[in-house]
Amino acid sequence: MSRRDLLPDAGPVLNLRQALYRASRDYTGGQNALALSMGVPPDELAKRLNPTDSRPLKPEWVEEIIALTRDTRVLSALGRAAGGVFYQVQPVSATRDAMLALGRYLQREAGFVSSLAEGAADSLWERHEVEDLERHGFELIQQLLGIMAGARKAMEERDDG
C-alpha cells in the first residue's frame, strides 16, 4: 500500500471516491488500520479507494467506512450527488446570548451577500465566488440548525425531568 498521498491538492468539494479516499487516509492509523477494522485486505481497499482508479466500490464498504470514520466529507459527497446538503447538527444552548450572537452573525453575512451581489452584477459566477457563497450559506444553516437543536434539547430535557 502506498504511503504517497494520491490526492494532495483536493479542494473543499470532493466527489465520493475522493471523499472515501481522504476519510480512509485520515482514519486513526490510516488506510491499513481502517482495512483491518473492516476485515478486508488492505491492498484491496487501497485499490478500490484510489481516486484515479475506476474499480467499482462495494456499497457495504461505503456504509462501513461511514460508520467507522464518521467522516462528514463522505456524507457531503453523497448529498451533493443527489442535489442535497448534509449537516451534522451540533446542539448549542439556545440562550438569549446565542440568539444575539446569531443576529450579529446575520448582519455580517448580509454585508458579505451584498458584496457578492456587486461581484455577480456581470452575471458571470467565478468558482471562488460560488465556493464562498456555499461556505457562508452552509455555515449560516449549520449555526441556525444548532440553535434549533439546542432549543429542542432544552425543551425535551425539561419535559423529561
Residue pairs with C-beta under 8 A, 6 or more apart in sequence:
1 31
1 32
1 42
1 43
1 46
2 46
5 25
6 21
6 50
6 51
6 52
7 18
7 21
7 22
7 51
10 18
10 22
11 131
12 131
12 135
13 80
13 131
14 22
14 73
14 76
14 77
15 77
15 81
16 57
16 62
16 74
16 77
16 78
16 81
17 49
17 51
17 57
18 51
18 77
19 71
19 73
19 74
19 76
19 77
20 49
20 57
20 62
20 65
20 74
21 49
21 50
21 51
22 71
22 73
23 65
23 69
23 71
23 73
23 74
24 30
24 31
24 34
24 45
24 49
24 65
24 69
25 31
26 69
26 71
27 33
27 34
27 37
27 68
27 69
31 42
31 45
31 46
31 49
32 42
34 45
34 65
34 68
34 69
35 41
35 42
35 44
35 45
35 46
36 42
37 68
38 45
38 61
38 64
38 65
38 68
40 61
45 61
47 53
47 55
48 55
48 56
48 57
48 58
48 61
49 57
62 74
65 71
65 74
66 74
66 75
72 86
72 88
75 86
75 88
76 85
76 86
78 86
79 85
79 86
85 138
85 141
87 138
87 141
87 142
87 145
89 142
89 145
89 146
89 149
90 142
90 146
90 149
91 146
91 149
91 150
91 152
91 153
92 98
92 143
92 146
92 147
92 149
92 150
93 150
93 154
94 147
94 148
94 150
94 151
94 154
98 147
98 150
99 147
102 143
102 144
102 147
105 140
105 143
106 140
109 136
109 140
112 132
112 136
113 136
116 129
116 132
116 133
119 129
120 129
